[in-house]
Amino acid sequence: MRNIKLLLTVITIFAFISCGSNSSDSQPATADGFLSIEKEIKSKFGDNAYYTDLTIVNNESIGNIIRVTVTDNPESLKMGEWVQSQNNWVQNSKVALEVPQGTKASDFMFQLNEKISLSKIGELVEKSSKELTAKKSLENPKLHMALINFPKNGNLSKTVYAVKLKPETGGTTFTFSYTLNGDLIKMDY
């Protein structure tokens, strides 16, 4: 009986920890929320990891789903595609890269640092939401997807933050594209 109580206590504690509000799947689409997601990603892959793809999708039923293509050794030309859903990381595939001869693989990848940050994209989600509410009289637009479009030629200055929002009740997706410093490039729907 005592062992059963102990087991139930451990299971309950684990459930509270794994479902806690600090998990990345429950973070709001704000600068602070995305900063928490960035910390989670860095905790998993390290502060010096390199990425070619990073996408955050918000699913109304299960929360944020994070997808990254990442490596800690760019010159190995080997990366992994990972997805985190419901606070669980799973590697979906292994990726082999090809880069032009005479170039470094890291030139075609980005790192999460002061130049590219999830906090900035979270800030742009907030900005886009306010603009959509003001210009289209759309109350409570919800994040559908936020992503970093890193150019295939490795030109960091051409990196684009993309924010996709939907009305609370569904419907048209509004896409906002921004430069790295947060200037609006265009808004499509």
N, CA, C and O atoms as a DFTB+ gen file, in Angstrom:
756 C
 N C O
     1  1       0.828      -1.187       0.000
     2  2       0.000       0.000       0.000
     3  2       0.872       1.250       0.000
     4  3       0.601       2.217      -0.712
     5  1       1.935       1.208       0.825
     6  2       2.824       2.370       0.905
     7  2       3.510       2.612      -0.442
     8  3       3.687       3.759      -0.852
     9  1       3.894       1.541      -1.124
    10  2       4.534       1.658      -2.438
    11  2       3.584       2.252      -3.470
    12  3       4.000       3.036      -4.323
    13  1       2.329       1.887      -3.396
    14  2       1.337       2.424      -4.328
    15  2       1.165       3.933      -4.097
    16  3       1.100       4.704      -5.055
    17  1       1.091       4.350      -2.832
    18  2       0.967       5.787      -2.529
    19  2       2.189       6.549      -3.027
    20  3       2.062       7.640      -3.583
    21  1       3.358       5.980      -2.830
    22  2       4.587       6.619      -3.284
    23  2       4.583       6.743      -4.810
    24  3       4.935       7.787      -5.358
    25  1       4.184       5.672      -5.480
    26  2       4.117       5.681      -6.935
    27  2       3.127       6.740      -7.431
    28  3       3.436       7.487      -8.359
    29  1       1.951       6.807      -6.822
    30  2       0.962       7.813      -7.219
    31  2       1.467       9.235      -6.966
    32  3       1.208      10.136      -7.764
    33  1       2.174       9.434      -5.877
    34  2       2.749      10.742      -5.581
    35  2       3.771      11.131      -6.642
    36  3       3.765      12.265      -7.120
    37  1       4.644      10.206      -7.014
    38  2       5.662      10.472      -8.032
    39  2       5.003      10.778      -9.375
    40  3       5.413      11.713     -10.061
    41  1       4.000      10.012      -9.755
    42  2       3.287      10.241     -11.016
    43  2       2.618      11.611     -11.011
    44  3       2.673      12.328     -12.010
    45  1       1.992      11.978      -9.910
    46  2       1.334      13.274      -9.797
    47  2       2.337      14.418      -9.926
    48  3       2.082      15.390     -10.637
    49  1       3.462      14.308      -9.251
    50  2       4.494      15.343      -9.326
    51  2       5.014      15.451     -10.757
    52  3       5.179      16.553     -11.280
    53  1       5.273      14.305     -11.389
    54  2       5.754      14.310     -12.766
    55  2       4.729      14.973     -13.687
    56  3       5.103      15.745     -14.570
    57  1       3.459      14.684     -13.492
    58  2       2.412      15.277     -14.330
    59  2       2.381      16.788     -14.174
    60  3       2.242      17.507     -15.164
    61  1       2.507      17.285     -12.944
    62  2       2.514      18.728     -12.724
    63  2       3.735      19.381     -13.358
    64  3       3.631      20.459     -13.944
    65  1       4.878      18.741     -13.246
    66  2       6.105      19.293     -13.828
    67  2       6.008      19.303     -15.344
    68  3       6.320      20.317     -15.969
    69  1       5.586      18.206     -15.950
    70  2       5.554      18.117     -17.408
    71  2       4.464      18.975     -18.017
    72  3       4.571      19.348     -19.186
    73  1       3.432      19.298     -17.281
    74  2       2.356      20.133     -17.804
    75  2       2.453      21.561     -17.308
    76  3       1.520      22.344     -17.484
    77  1       3.552      21.902     -16.702
    78  2       3.708      23.229     -16.123
    79  2       3.622      24.330     -17.146
    80  3       3.826      24.100     -18.338
    81  1       3.320      25.534     -16.683
    82  2       3.138      26.661     -17.582
    83  2       4.444      27.151     -18.184
    84  3       4.419      27.981     -19.093
    85  1       5.584      26.665     -17.708
    86  2       6.854      27.078     -18.263
    87  2       7.246      26.264     -19.485
    88  3       8.255      26.578     -20.117
    89  1       6.494      25.235     -19.844
    90  2       6.849      24.444     -21.009
    91  2       6.630      25.272     -22.266
    92  3       5.740      26.121     -22.318
    93  1       7.452      25.015     -23.276
    94  2       7.407      25.841     -24.482
    95  2       6.097      25.684     -25.251
    96  3       5.708      26.584     -25.995
    97  1       5.415      24.553     -25.079
    98  2       4.168      24.381     -25.819
    99  2       3.052      25.301     -25.327
   100  3       2.073      25.512     -26.043
   101  1       3.179      25.845     -24.134
   102  2       2.124      26.719     -23.599
   103  2       2.536      28.190     -23.544
   104  3       1.814      29.011     -22.978
   105  1       3.684      28.530     -24.123
   106  2       4.135      29.919     -24.084
   107  2       3.285      30.788     -25.007
   108  3       2.913      30.355     -26.098
   109  1       2.977      32.004     -24.578
   110  2       2.198      32.910     -25.429
   111  2       3.048      33.437     -26.585
   112  3       4.277      33.400     -26.529
   113  1       2.393      33.917     -27.612
   114  2       3.077      34.462     -28.789
   115  2       3.469      35.916     -28.523
   116  3       2.942      36.846     -29.133
   117  1       4.403      36.077     -27.601
   118  2       4.911      37.397     -27.214
   119  2       6.434      37.340     -27.196
   120  3       7.030      36.271     -27.326
   121  1       7.057      38.512     -27.033
   122  2       8.522      38.552     -26.942
   123  2       9.009      37.687     -25.781
   124  3       9.955      36.915     -25.939
   125  1       8.374      37.809     -24.621
   126  2       8.779      37.018     -23.454
   127  2       8.506      35.528     -23.654
   128  3       9.327      34.687     -23.290
   129  1       7.350      35.207     -24.234
   130  2       7.017      33.805     -24.488
   131  2       7.996      33.156     -25.443
   132  3       8.421      32.021     -25.226
   133  1       8.363      33.883     -26.516
   134  2       9.296      33.335     -27.491
   135  2      10.720      33.294     -26.935
   136  3      11.514      32.449     -27.349
   137  1      11.055      34.190     -26.008
   138  2      12.349      34.122     -25.348
   139  2      12.440      32.825     -24.535
   140  3      13.492      32.187     -24.497
   141  1      11.341      32.442     -23.891
   142  2      11.304      31.165     -23.154
   143  2      11.474      29.979     -24.108
   144  3      12.145      29.001     -23.780
   145  1      10.862      30.076     -25.286
   146  2      11.013      29.010     -26.285
   147  2      12.469      28.941     -26.750
   148  3      13.021      27.853     -26.913
   149  1      13.083      30.097     -26.961
   150  2      14.490      30.120     -27.367
   151  2      15.376      29.466     -26.302
   152  3      16.297      28.715     -26.624
   153  1      15.090      29.757     -25.044
   154  2      15.859      29.134     -23.959
   155  2      15.680      27.621     -23.968
   156  3      16.638      26.885     -23.731
   157  1      14.474      27.153     -24.236
   158  2      14.200      25.708     -24.315
   159  2      14.993      25.082     -25.461
   160  3      15.575      24.009     -25.302
   161  1      15.015      25.746     -26.607
   162  2      15.758      25.236     -27.767
   163  2      17.252      25.186     -27.451
   164  3      17.922      24.197     -27.747
   165  1      17.768      26.258     -26.849
   166  2      19.192      26.289     -26.501
   167  2      19.525      25.246     -25.432
   168  3      20.619      24.680     -25.428
   169  1      18.589      25.000     -24.539
   170  2      18.794      23.969     -23.528
   171  2      18.918      22.592     -24.184
   172  3      19.708      21.757     -23.744
   173  1      18.146      22.368     -25.220
   174  2      18.166      21.078     -25.927
   175  2      19.397      20.932     -26.822
   176  3      20.038      19.881     -26.823
   177  1      19.737      21.989     -27.592
   178  2      20.765      21.870     -28.627
   179  2      22.052      22.635     -28.342
   180  3      23.031      22.495     -29.076
   181  1      22.060      23.440     -27.285
   182  2      23.263      24.187     -26.936
   183  2      23.230      25.618     -27.461
   184  3      22.548      25.925     -28.438
   185  1      23.977      26.477     -26.795
   186  2      24.022      27.897     -27.173
   187  2      24.693      28.129     -28.518
   188  3      24.438      29.146     -29.165
   189  1      25.542      27.210     -28.949
   190  2      26.310      27.414     -30.175
   191  2      25.813      26.577     -31.350
   192  3      26.543      26.387     -32.323
   193  1      24.584      26.077     -31.272
   194  2      24.027      25.268     -32.358
   195  2      23.783      26.138     -33.592
   196  3      23.597      27.350     -33.492
   197  1      23.789      25.491     -34.750
   198  2      23.524      26.144     -36.036
   199  2      22.237      25.581     -36.621
   200  3      21.957      24.389     -36.493
   201  1      21.454      26.449     -37.265
   202  2      20.144      26.081     -37.793
   203  2      20.034      26.474     -39.264
   204  3      20.645      27.448     -39.705
   205  1      19.255      25.714     -40.008
   206  2      18.871      26.136     -41.356
   207  2      17.369      26.389     -41.418
   208  3      16.867      26.978     -42.375
   209  1      16.662      25.941     -40.396
   210  2      15.208      26.080     -40.386
   211  2      14.728      26.142     -38.943
   212  3      15.180      25.370     -38.097
   213  1      13.813      27.060     -38.666
   214  2      13.193      27.139     -37.342
   215  2      11.780      27.679     -37.531
   216  3      11.586      28.790     -38.025
   217  1      10.804      26.881     -37.132
   218  2       9.394      27.235     -37.287
   219  2       8.649      26.939     -35.997
   220  3       8.880      25.916     -35.352
   221  1       7.759      27.842     -35.630
   222  2       6.868      27.627     -34.489
   223  2       5.443      27.686     -35.026
   224  3       5.027      28.698     -35.589
   225  1       4.707      26.614     -34.852
   226  2       3.312      26.540     -35.279
   227  2       2.464      26.465     -34.024
   228  3       2.765      25.705     -33.104
   229  1       1.397      27.261     -33.991
   230  2       0.502      27.182     -32.851
   231  2      -0.721      26.370     -33.238
   232  3      -1.484      26.751     -34.126
   233  1      -0.894      25.243     -32.559
   234  2      -2.049      24.381     -32.764
   235  2      -2.980      24.604     -31.583
   236  3      -2.586      24.413     -30.433
   237  1      -4.197      25.003     -31.861
   238  2      -5.146      25.349     -30.801
   239  2      -5.342      24.218     -29.796
   240  3      -5.555      24.475     -28.611
   241  1      -5.274      22.977     -30.254
   242  2      -5.516      21.836     -29.377
   243  2      -4.338      21.492     -28.476
   244  3      -4.525      21.154     -27.307
   245  1      -3.107      21.580     -29.023
   246  2      -1.963      21.102     -28.255
   247  2      -0.921      22.173     -27.960
   248  3       0.052      21.903     -27.255
   249  1      -1.102      23.361     -28.475
   250  2      -0.156      24.440     -28.190
   251  2       0.894      24.595     -29.262
   252  3       0.661      24.267     -30.425
   253  1       2.059      25.100     -28.867
   254  2       3.139      25.377     -29.814
   255  2       3.843      24.090     -30.232
   256  3       4.135      23.219     -29.413
   257  1       4.103      24.002     -31.518
   258  2       4.896      22.914     -32.077
   259  2       6.125      23.583     -32.680
   260  3       6.003      24.498     -33.495
   261  1       7.303      23.127     -32.281
   262  2       8.551      23.728     -32.736
   263  2       9.254      22.746     -33.652
   264  3       9.393      21.566     -33.332
   265  1       9.697      23.251     -34.803
   266  2      10.434      22.397     -35.743
   267  2      11.751      23.093     -36.059
   268  3      11.767      24.272     -36.414
   269  1      12.852      22.366     -35.930
   270  2      14.171      22.910     -36.228
   271  2      14.969      21.904     -37.047
   272  3      14.805      20.691     -36.912
   273  1      15.834      22.438     -37.898
   274  2      16.871      21.637     -38.527
   275  2      18.165      22.189     -37.959
   276  3      18.465      23.370     -38.132
   277  1      18.941      21.341     -37.278
   278  2      20.004      21.820     -36.407
   279  2      21.225      20.909     -36.433
   280  3      21.130      19.711     -36.701
   281  1      22.382      21.520     -36.143
   282  2      23.621      20.772     -35.945
   283  2      24.490      21.522     -34.944
   284  3      24.359      22.735     -34.778
   285  1      25.365      20.799     -34.289
   286  2      26.350      21.466     -33.428
   287  2      27.717      21.473     -34.112
   288  3      28.678      22.030     -33.582
   289  1      27.800      20.846     -35.306
   290  2      29.049      20.779     -36.059
   291  2      28.744      21.012     -37.549
   292  3      28.574      20.049     -38.295
   293  1      28.674      22.269     -37.985
   294  2      28.290      22.564     -39.366
   295  2      29.168      21.892     -40.419
   296  3      28.668      21.442     -41.449
   297  1      30.455      21.824     -40.167
   298  2      31.367      21.292     -41.184
   299  2      31.217      19.784     -41.388
   300  3      31.772      19.229     -42.336
   301  1      30.473      19.123     -40.508
   302  2      30.195      17.697     -40.702
   303  2      29.194      17.487     -41.832
   304  3      29.067      16.384     -42.364
   305  1      28.479      18.560     -42.195
   306  2      27.425      18.533     -43.220
   307  2      26.275      17.607     -42.841
   308  3      25.511      17.167     -43.701
   309  1      26.157      17.313     -41.538
   310  2      25.073      16.468     -41.049
   311  2      24.231      17.258     -40.063
   312  3      24.745      17.879     -39.132
   313  1      22.921      17.221     -40.289
   314  2      21.980      17.932     -39.420
   315  2      20.857      16.974     -39.047
   316  3      20.690      15.916     -39.654
   317  1      20.104      17.366     -38.050
   318  2      18.927      16.607     -37.670
   319  2      17.698      17.499     -37.719
   320  3      17.758      18.675     -37.361
   321  1      16.589      16.934     -38.163
   322  2      15.324      17.656     -38.109
   323  2      14.590      17.163     -36.868
   324  3      14.298      15.975     -36.733
   325  1      14.301      18.091     -35.971
   326  2      13.669      17.784     -34.693
   327  2      12.338      18.517     -34.591
   328  3      12.179      19.627     -35.099
   329  1      11.388      17.874     -33.924
   330  2      10.083      18.489     -33.646
   331  2       9.798      18.334     -32.161
   332  3       9.970      17.264     -31.577
   333  1       9.356      19.439     -31.571
   334  2       8.936      19.383     -30.176
   335  2       7.440      19.671     -30.136
   336  3       6.976      20.709     -30.607
   337  1       6.704      18.735     -29.568
   338  2       5.267      18.874     -29.411
   339  2       4.898      18.325     -28.053
   340  3       5.395      17.274     -27.647
   341  1       4.041      19.020     -27.357
   342  2       3.609      18.616     -26.027
   343  2       4.814      18.324     -25.123
   344  3       4.846      17.340     -24.384
   345  1       5.794      19.215     -25.216
   346  2       6.990      19.186     -24.368
   347  2       7.844      17.936     -24.575
   348  3       8.537      17.496     -23.657
   349  1       7.794      17.364     -25.778
   350  2       8.565      16.154     -26.082
   351  2       9.299      16.351     -27.410
   352  3       8.673      16.597     -28.441
   353  1      10.641      16.240     -27.376
   354  2      11.457      16.369     -28.585
   355  2      11.606      15.013     -29.267
   356  3      11.890      14.007     -28.617
   357  1      11.408      14.997     -30.600
   358  2      11.568      13.787     -31.398
   359  2      12.348      14.155     -32.658
   360  3      12.053      15.157     -33.310
   361  1      13.343      13.340     -32.992
   362  2      14.070      13.567     -34.236
   363  2      13.333      12.863     -35.361
   364  3      13.147      11.646     -35.332
   365  1      12.911      13.645     -36.359
   366  2      12.169      13.096     -37.495
   367  2      13.069      12.527     -38.576
   368  3      12.766      11.498     -39.181
   369  1      14.186      13.216     -38.811
   370  2      15.056      12.745     -39.882
   371  2      16.464      13.286     -39.705
   372  3      16.718      14.200     -38.921
   373  1      17.362      12.685     -40.462
   374  2      18.736      13.160     -40.548
   375  2      18.877      13.812     -41.919
   376  3      18.320      13.333     -42.907
   377  1      19.627      14.905     -41.966
   378  2      19.768      15.675     -43.189
   379  2      21.249      15.764     -43.537
   380  3      22.072      16.096     -42.684
   381  1      21.587      15.470     -44.782
   382  2      22.951      15.639     -45.274
   383  2      22.965      16.868     -46.180
   384  3      22.144      16.987     -47.090
   385  1      23.891      17.768     -45.929
   386  2      23.975      19.002     -46.696
   387  2      25.034      18.930     -47.782
   388  3      26.007      18.182     -47.684
   389  1      24.821      19.721     -48.809
   390  2      25.828      19.957     -49.825
   391  2      26.029      21.456     -49.899
   392  3      25.061      22.215     -49.953
   393  1      27.277      21.883     -49.902
   394  2      27.580      23.311     -50.029
   395  2      28.567      23.483     -51.167
   396  3      29.329      22.566     -51.474
   397  1      28.559      24.652     -51.796
   398  2      29.506      24.890     -52.891
   399  2      30.953      24.711     -52.420
   400  3      31.311      25.071     -51.299
   401  1      31.754      24.156     -53.295
   402  2      33.163      23.924     -52.966
   403  2      33.833      25.258     -52.656
   404  3      33.596      26.261     -53.328
   405  1      34.667      25.248     -51.633
   406  2      35.380      26.453     -51.237
   407  2      34.617      27.320     -50.247
   408  3      35.077      28.405     -49.891
   409  1      33.444      26.849     -49.795
   410  2      32.661      27.598     -48.808
   411  2      32.574      26.796     -47.519
   412  3      32.846      25.595     -47.494
   413  1      32.192      27.474     -46.463
   414  2      31.985      26.825     -45.181
   415  2      30.492      26.577     -44.990
   416  3      29.671      27.438     -45.306
   417  1      30.149      25.424     -44.483
   418  2      28.737      25.088     -44.250
   419  2      28.083      26.095     -43.310
   420  3      26.916      26.441     -43.493
   421  1      28.815      26.565     -42.316
   422  2      28.245      27.510     -41.352
   423  2      27.815      28.823     -42.001
   424  3      27.011      29.563     -41.434
   425  1      28.357      29.120     -43.208
   426  2      27.938      30.332     -43.922
   427  2      26.491      30.246     -44.392
   428  3      25.884      31.267     -44.716
   429  1      25.942      29.052     -44.432
   430  2      24.585      28.840     -44.906
   431  2      23.625      28.510     -43.768
   432  3      22.528      27.999     -43.990
   433  1      24.058      28.809     -42.550
   434  2      23.272      28.518     -41.346
   435  2      23.239      29.749     -40.456
   436  3      24.032      30.675     -40.623
   437  1      22.321      29.745     -39.519
   438  2      22.248      30.842     -38.556
   439  2      22.278      30.297     -37.138
   440  3      22.017      29.119     -36.893
   441  1      22.599      31.180     -36.224
   442  2      22.575      30.847     -34.806
   443  2      21.575      31.763     -34.119
   444  3      21.287      32.858     -34.602
   445  1      21.051      31.309     -32.997
   446  2      20.178      32.150     -32.177
   447  2      21.081      32.973     -31.275
   448  3      21.705      32.454     -30.349
   449  1      21.139      34.262     -31.563
   450  2      22.008      35.170     -30.822
   451  2      21.462      36.588     -30.944
   452  3      20.263      36.768     -31.157
   453  1      22.308      37.579     -30.816
   454  2      21.832      38.959     -30.874
   455  2      21.358      39.355     -32.276
   456  3      20.547      40.273     -32.402
   457  1      21.839      38.689     -33.331
   458  2      21.433      39.018     -34.701
   459  2      20.076      38.405     -35.052
   460  3      19.236      39.056     -35.673
   461  1      19.872      37.157     -34.653
   462  2      18.609      36.455     -34.918
   463  2      18.097      35.919     -33.591
   464  3      18.760      35.116     -32.934
   465  1      16.906      36.371     -33.201
   466  2      16.386      35.928     -31.909
   467  2      14.890      35.659     -31.983
   468  3      14.157      36.300     -32.736
   469  1      14.467      34.709     -31.192
   470  2      13.035      34.423     -31.124
   471  2      12.299      35.512     -30.362
   472  3      11.110      35.727     -30.594
   473  1      12.977      36.196     -29.465
   474  2      12.357      37.306     -28.758
   475  2      11.903      38.369     -29.759
   476  3      10.819      38.936     -29.619
   477  1      12.731      38.636     -30.767
   478  2      12.390      39.629     -31.791
   479  2      11.183      39.173     -32.590
   480  3      10.289      39.973     -32.864
   481  1      11.140      37.913     -32.965
   482  2       9.988      37.438     -33.730
   483  2       8.722      37.448     -32.871
   484  3       7.630      37.695     -33.385
   485  1       8.857      37.182     -31.569
   486  2       7.702      37.294     -30.667
   487  2       7.200      38.727     -30.588
   488  3       5.994      38.974     -30.555
   489  1       8.133      39.664     -30.557
   490  2       7.788      41.093     -30.570
   491  2       7.041      41.437     -31.863
   492  3       6.094      42.223     -31.848
   493  1       7.472      40.847     -32.976
   494  2       6.818      41.111     -34.260
   495  2       5.439      40.466     -34.352
   496  3       4.562      40.974     -35.050
   497  1       5.243      39.352     -33.655
   498  2       3.902      38.751     -33.584
   499  2       2.959      39.732     -32.881
   500  3       1.837      39.959     -33.332
   501  1       3.427      40.306     -31.775
   502  2       2.613      41.285     -31.043
   503  2       2.307      42.500     -31.914
   504  3       1.171      42.972     -31.955
   505  1       3.320      43.003     -32.608
   506  2       3.161      44.163     -33.491
   507  2       2.169      43.861     -34.616
   508  3       1.296      44.677     -34.912
   509  1       2.301      42.697     -35.238
   510  2       1.413      42.290     -36.334
   511  2      -0.025      42.165     -35.853
   512  3      -0.961      42.572     -36.542
   513  1      -0.187      41.605     -34.680
   514  2      -1.522      41.429     -34.110
   515  2      -2.210      42.779     -33.892
   516  3      -3.388      42.946     -34.209
   517  1      -1.457      43.737     -33.347
   518  2      -2.020      45.075     -33.127
   519  2      -2.372      45.749     -34.448
   520  3      -3.412      46.397     -34.566
   521  1      -1.499      45.590     -35.441
   522  2      -1.754      46.202     -36.746
   523  2      -2.980      45.582     -37.410
   524  3      -3.793      46.292     -38.001
   525  1      -3.112      44.276     -37.314
   526  2      -4.256      43.587     -37.905
   527  2      -5.554      44.011     -37.220
   528  3      -6.577      44.196     -37.878
   529  1      -5.508      44.160     -35.925
   530  2      -6.685      44.611     -35.189
   531  2      -7.065      46.028     -35.604
   532  3      -8.246      46.322     -35.785
   533  1      -6.072      46.911     -35.758
   534  2      -6.330      48.303     -36.118
   535  2      -6.797      48.454     -37.568
   536  3      -7.763      49.168     -37.835
   537  1      -6.122      47.791     -38.496
   538  2      -6.402      47.997     -39.924
   539  2      -7.583      47.179     -40.443
   540  3      -8.300      47.626     -41.338
   541  1      -7.784      46.008     -39.899
   542  2      -8.829      45.118     -40.411
   543  2      -9.966      44.917     -39.411
   544  3     -10.879      44.130     -39.663
   545  1      -9.919      45.620     -38.279
   546  2     -10.916      45.474     -37.223
   547  2     -11.108      44.011     -36.830
   548  3     -12.226      43.564     -36.573
   549  1     -10.016      43.290     -36.788
   550  2     -10.028      41.873     -36.470
   551  2      -9.637      41.708     -35.012
   552  3      -8.486      41.936     -34.640
   553  1     -10.590      41.316     -34.196
   554  2     -10.334      41.161     -32.768
   555  2      -9.640      39.838     -32.473
   556  3      -9.993      38.800     -33.033
   557  1      -8.655      39.888     -31.593
   558  2      -7.942      38.706     -31.097
   559  2      -7.385      37.791     -32.183
   560  3      -7.659      36.591     -32.170
   561  1      -6.607      38.330     -33.125
   562  2      -5.976      37.420     -34.083
   563  2      -5.021      36.484     -33.353
   564  3      -4.380      36.877     -32.378
   565  1      -4.932      35.263     -33.823
   566  2      -4.129      34.231     -33.166
   567  2      -2.945      33.840     -34.047
   568  3      -3.040      33.827     -35.274
   569  1      -1.834      33.523     -33.395
   570  2      -0.668      33.050     -34.127
   571  2      -0.983      31.717     -34.782
   572  3      -1.477      30.790     -34.141
   573  1      -0.692      31.641     -36.051
   574  2      -0.764      30.374     -36.767
   575  2       0.642      29.807     -36.922
   576  3       0.877      28.623     -36.676
   577  1       1.597      30.685     -37.342
   578  2       2.957      30.224     -37.552
   579  2       3.922      31.405     -37.492
   580  3       3.601      32.506     -37.939
   581  1       5.088      31.166     -36.946
   582  2       6.180      32.135     -36.961
   583  2       7.421      31.382     -37.416
   584  3       7.689      30.274     -36.951
   585  1       8.177      31.987     -38.324
   586  2       9.342      31.284     -38.831
   587  2      10.442      32.243     -39.245
   588  3      10.224      33.433     -39.469
   589  1      11.620      31.677     -39.336
   590  2      12.782      32.417     -39.797
   591  2      13.109      31.903     -41.189
   592  3      13.427      30.728     -41.369
   593  1      13.029      32.802     -42.185
   594  2      13.406      32.452     -43.556
   595  2      14.849      32.888     -43.764
   596  3      15.123      34.060     -44.025
   597  1      15.763      31.943     -43.648
   598  2      17.175      32.232     -43.848
   599  2      17.491      31.975     -45.317
   600  3      17.182      30.901     -45.832
   601  1      18.107      32.949     -46.005
   602  2      18.335      32.794     -47.450
   603  2      19.295      31.644     -47.775
   604  3      20.258      31.399     -47.048
   605  1      19.018      30.958     -48.862
   606  2      19.832      29.813     -49.269
   607  2      21.257      30.217     -49.636
   608  3      22.163      29.385     -49.607
   609  1      21.462      31.499     -49.983
   610  2      22.810      31.950     -50.322
   611  2      23.615      32.359     -49.090
   612  3      24.778      32.745     -49.211
   613  1      23.004      32.276     -47.900
   614  2      23.705      32.571     -46.658
   615  2      23.861      34.043     -46.339
   616  3      24.565      34.385     -45.388
   617  1      23.230      34.934     -47.101
   618  2      23.336      36.371     -46.863
   619  2      22.470      36.742     -45.659
   620  3      21.263      36.939     -45.792
   621  1      23.093      36.835     -44.491
   622  2      22.389      37.107     -43.236
   623  2      21.473      38.320     -43.328
   624  3      20.384      38.317     -42.754
   625  1      21.901      39.355     -44.041
   626  2      21.116      40.588     -44.109
   627  2      19.784      40.399     -44.840
   628  3      18.895      41.244     -44.733
   629  1      19.644      39.313     -45.569
   630  2      18.400      39.032     -46.304
   631  2      17.473      38.087     -45.538
   632  3      16.465      37.631     -46.078
   633  1      17.808      37.797     -44.301
   634  2      16.956      36.947     -43.462
   635  2      15.619      37.641     -43.237
   636  3      15.564      38.856     -43.049
   637  1      14.553      36.868     -43.258
   638  2      13.203      37.408     -43.089
   639  2      12.520      36.685     -41.923
   640  3      12.549      35.458     -41.821
   641  1      11.909      37.484     -41.052
   642  2      11.006      36.939     -40.040
   643  2       9.612      36.927     -40.657
   644  3       9.155      37.953     -41.161
   645  1       8.937      35.802     -40.626
   646  2       7.576      35.712     -41.149
   647  2       6.621      35.367     -40.009
   648  3       6.883      34.478     -39.199
   649  1       5.514      36.090     -39.973
   650  2       4.490      35.905     -38.950
   651  2       3.163      35.673     -39.664
   652  3       2.752      36.486     -40.492
   653  1       2.494      34.570     -39.350
   654  2       1.193      34.262     -39.944
   655  2       0.155      34.248     -38.835
   656  3       0.272      33.507     -37.859
   657  1      -0.861      35.081     -39.007
   658  2      -1.940      35.198     -38.025
   659  2      -3.270      34.834     -38.667
   660  3      -3.470      35.015     -39.868
   661  1      -4.174      34.315     -37.841
   662  2      -5.528      33.982     -38.288
   663  2      -6.532      34.601     -37.329
   664  3      -6.226      34.824     -36.158
   665  1      -7.737      34.878     -37.829
   666  2      -8.791      35.312     -36.910
   667  2      -9.054      34.229     -35.871
   668  3      -8.820      33.046     -36.119
   669  1      -9.533      34.635     -34.729
   670  2      -9.822      33.705     -33.638
   671  2     -10.749      32.575     -34.078
   672  3     -10.630      31.446     -33.602
   673  1     -11.667      32.881     -34.983
   674  2     -12.641      31.893     -35.439
   675  2     -12.201      31.168     -36.702
   676  3     -12.976      30.403     -37.276
   677  1     -10.955      31.398     -37.148
   678  2     -10.450      30.755     -38.352
   679  2     -10.680      31.630     -39.570
   680  3     -11.216      32.734     -39.467
   681  1     -10.276      31.133     -40.703
   682  2     -10.459      31.890     -41.939
   683  2      -9.140      32.309     -42.560
   684  3      -8.148      31.584     -42.494
   685  1      -9.141      33.483     -43.162
   686  2      -8.004      34.002     -43.901
   687  2      -6.749      34.093     -43.044
   688  3      -6.798      34.552     -41.903
   689  1      -5.625      33.653     -43.600
   690  2      -4.342      33.800     -42.940
   691  2      -3.679      35.076     -43.433
   692  3      -3.593      35.311     -44.638
   693  1      -3.213      35.894     -42.508
   694  2      -2.520      37.139     -42.821
   695  2      -1.030      36.921     -42.547
   696  3      -0.649      36.543     -41.440
   697  1      -0.194      37.159     -43.555
   698  2       1.241      36.936     -43.436
   699  2       1.982      38.266     -43.446
   700  3       1.834      39.066     -44.369
   701  1       2.773      38.489     -42.417
   702  2       3.614      39.676     -42.290
   703  2       5.062      39.239     -42.448
   704  3       5.499      38.284     -41.806
   705  1       5.809      39.938     -43.304
   706  2       7.229      39.662     -43.499
   707  2       8.028      40.867     -43.030
   708  3       7.697      42.007     -43.358
   709  1       9.087      40.611     -42.258
   710  2       9.897      41.672     -41.663
   711  2      11.386      41.427     -41.909
   712  3      11.829      40.289     -42.062
   713  1      12.144      42.524     -41.943
   714  2      13.601      42.431     -41.973
   715  2      14.087      42.037     -40.585
   716  3      13.306      41.978     -39.636
   717  1      15.382      41.770     -40.476
   718  2      15.959      41.407     -39.180
   719  2      15.779      42.490     -38.121
   720  3      15.644      42.182     -36.937
   721  1      15.775      43.754     -38.538
   722  2      15.622      44.821     -37.535
   723  2      14.158      45.176     -37.281
   724  3      13.869      46.107     -36.530
   725  1      13.226      44.434     -37.906
   726  2      11.815      44.605     -37.598
   727  2      11.047      45.527     -38.528
   728  3       9.902      45.873     -38.238
   729  1      11.648      45.932     -39.638
   730  2      10.927      46.762     -40.609
   731  2      10.005      45.870     -41.450
   732  3      10.401      44.799     -41.910
   733  1       8.782      46.333     -41.633
   734  2       7.806      45.569     -42.416
   735  2       8.217      45.574     -43.896
   736  3       8.450      46.631     -44.482
   737  1       8.301      44.392     -44.480
   738  2       8.575      44.250     -45.911
   739  2       7.253      44.267     -46.658
   740  3       7.073      45.028     -47.609
   741  1       6.323      43.413     -46.214
   742  2       4.993      43.370     -46.818
   743  2       4.040      42.609     -45.926
   744  3       4.438      41.876     -45.020
   745  1       2.744      42.812     -46.218
   746  2       1.684      42.063     -45.555
   747  2       0.802      41.495     -46.647
   748  3       0.315      42.228     -47.508
   749  1       0.598      40.192     -46.613
   750  2      -0.243      39.499     -47.612
   751  2      -1.371      38.770     -46.890
   752  3      -1.270      38.437     -45.710
   753  1      -2.448      38.535     -47.636
   754  2      -3.532      37.678     -47.152
   755  2      -4.232      37.061     -48.322
   756  3      -5.182      36.300     -48.142
